[in-house]
Amino acid sequence: MTPVNTKSLFAHLCIQMEKLDKGEIDASTASAQAKLVAQCNNLLNYELKRAVIINAIESNNAKEHIREIESKKFDSLA
């Protein structure tokens, strides 16, 4: 499963909690997974807030616009 939204992130956390209860993973692994999910959640919240702002601007027929920094490609992955 690849977590892609809040529901799948929650499911991933539940699976990790079950693995922790069964002793399949240790507490440090579970903690690291939880921290990564928290960062994913921060990104999802950012996108939600951005969508709300864009919707408000468009519904008011305002001339302001949101700068599209997300469309820039990676310079390098190495």
Secondary structure, DSSP 4 states (H G I P E B T S, - for coil): ----SHHHHHHHHHHHHHHHHHTSS-HHHHHHHHHHHHHHHHHHHHHHHHHHHHHHHHHTT-S------TTSPPS---
